[in-house]
């Protein structure tokens, strides 16, 4: 490729051409540095493979003990504006179980000492002890009926363990994130005889009522706001890679583990179903047009059974028979169009009006509105690693403007107006039309501008957050859980992980003690309202998306 045709380095007075040349050389430095780093990594991998073929070992992968330059892509410092934090008084939140009056030794008091009341001091303590009970159950026998009558155990007692141990095991594993062997060790030190198998059964067996609680939480959560956060993270199930999906808002977090993370899976999760439902009608044609499916395909699908629920084998047979020459990606769009039609037509679960997510393609088109996370967008800029100091300065300047604009959007949320929305729209266009001369940065700026509609959705709906941190934090809880316990090995275990992680996260958001809630249910007391009821009580009067009423 010929660069700068006609440029003569001896004609240094041509400053514009000189600047162009220097800018091009600086970008070549960045390009060559990236290529060189990639080549070094490839060469090392080849050397490791050669060593392995020789029966030797490759270069060990040693993770750095501290964060190295460029390894931290977090934007929390830029996102957060310094505010004075008000510390809540702990003493007001401590539950008083008993009160004891302490007297001064009378022999130490002088004769003129006068009683001036009491000075309160609150001391927290915890008593852990066994409460093993030997129940003597009355037993009767009827010779005439040949039947034995036996007294029942009190509510909450079943098997070998009472409600206290059963509740504690669930709390230690799911809320305190202890492993099963450590739970056994802890209980053994407290004088409880229990095996790992028994602990496992307490954690995953006979949990239908808990799964029903999770479903109720999810339904109430979807009904509680006109927008939802969504994200996913990897999870291993019996050694196989799967994906944990999170849907949440300020009142709840719900976990769903599935084998895939494509658009069909996200639709299934929003509909709270395992098997995809499909439907063909006029709306399907709209989705097919959005997905730019060929016209002849749309015409063929219009002849298929309409307004009738289809299951996967039925739709797959139609696709294979009539659309066999489509490639795999085009066929996937047909399935997605039919699934979206079914989702938006069903009445069992609330239809989510708006999703807040990162820019992963599987989240697009599912809801009527889609907003992107500004923190995730900023992370792309933090991943740029310029080696030229001038490029570093350009990047730093752009990031300052990026987060300055973000804080203006935050201010807009509290005092929205059409005039200010127009001003911010113009500022967005100006900022993300910037051309710096640093090629990688300019490409990233152009990509941000292409997402304008989804990044500025807050101007249309000021009630929605600007970031997807709640979903990412919920995903981080699953990451910690899998680091500690690796992953569930059975379908019962997988369902228990999703259900109890949902209840643990929701309890924290609602300010409810998870242990107290579990004990209330296990002991069959039911004195505490369900999480779904609490969500409904804390939900403000529902307004359609964009309503400021």
LINTA-V247658 format. One record per backbone hydrogen bond with DSSP energy under -0.5 kcal/mol. CO is the residue of the C=O (numbers start at 0). NH is the residue of the N-H. If there is no record, write none. Layout:
# LINTA-V247658
co	nh
CO	NH
CO	NH
This chain:
# LINTA-V247658
co	nh
0	2
3	6
6	8
7	10
9	11
10	13
12	14
13	17
14	18
15	19
16	20
17	21
18	22
19	23
20	24
21	25
22	26
23	27
24	28
25	29
26	30
27	31
28	32
29	33
30	34
31	35
32	36
33	37
34	38
35	39
36	40
37	41
38	42
39	43
40	44
41	45
42	46
43	47
44	48
45	49
46	50
47	51
48	52
49	53
50	55
51	54
59	61
60	62
67	70
67	71
70	72
74	78
75	79
84	86
88	91
89	92
90	93
94	96
104	107
105	108
109	112
117	119
120	122
125	127
126	128
132	134
134	136
135	137
137	150
139	148
140	142
141	145
141	146
146	141
148	139
153	156
155	157
157	160
160	157
161	165
162	166
163	167
164	168
165	169
166	170
167	171
168	172
169	173
169	174
170	174
170	175
171	177
178	182
179	183
180	184
181	185
182	186
183	187
184	188
185	189
186	191
187	190
191	193
194	198
195	199
196	200
197	201
198	202
199	203
200	204
206	210
207	211
208	212
209	213
210	214
211	215
212	216
213	217
214	218
215	219
216	220
217	221
218	222
219	223
220	223
221	224
225	353
227	355
228	247
230	245
232	243
234	236
234	241
235	237
236	239
239	236
241	234
242	244
242	257
243	232
244	255
245	230
246	253
247	228
248	251
251	248
253	246
255	244
255	257
257	242
261	265
262	266
263	267
264	268
265	269
266	270
267	272
268	271
277	309
279	306
280	283
280	284
281	285
282	286
283	287
284	288
285	289
286	290
287	292
288	291
293	296
293	297
294	298
295	299
296	300
297	301
299	302
300	303
309	277
310	313
310	314
311	315
312	316
313	317
314	318
315	319
316	320
317	321
318	322
322	325
326	330
327	331
328	332
329	333
330	334
331	335
332	336
333	337
334	338
335	339
336	340
337	278
337	341
338	342
339	343
340	344
341	344
341	345
349	351
352	368
353	227
354	356
354	370
355	229
356	372
359	362
360	363
362	365
368	354
370	356
372	376
373	377
374	378
375	379
376	379
376	380
377	381
378	382
380	383
386	388
387	391
388	392
389	393
390	394
391	395
392	396
393	397
394	398
395	399
396	400
397	401
398	402
399	403
400	404
401	405
402	406
403	407
404	408
405	409
406	410
407	411
408	412
409	413
410	413
410	414
416	420
417	421
418	422
419	423
420	424
421	425
422	426
423	427
424	428
425	429
426	430
427	431
429	432
430	433
433	435
436	438
437	441
438	442
439	443
440	444
441	445
442	446
443	447
444	448
445	449
446	450
447	450
448	451
450	453
450	454
451	455
453	371
453	456
455	458
455	459
456	459
456	460
460	463
465	373
467	470
467	471
468	472
469	473
470	474
471	475
472	476
473	477
474	478
475	479
476	480
477	481
478	482
479	483
480	484
481	485
484	486
485	235
487	237
489	493
490	494
491	495
492	496
493	497
494	498
495	499
496	500
497	254
497	501
498	502
499	503
500	504
501	505
502	506
503	507
504	508
505	509
506	510
506	511
507	510
512	516
513	517
514	518
515	519
516	520
517	521
518	522
519	524
519	525
520	523
529	533
530	534
531	535
532	536
533	537
534	538
543	546
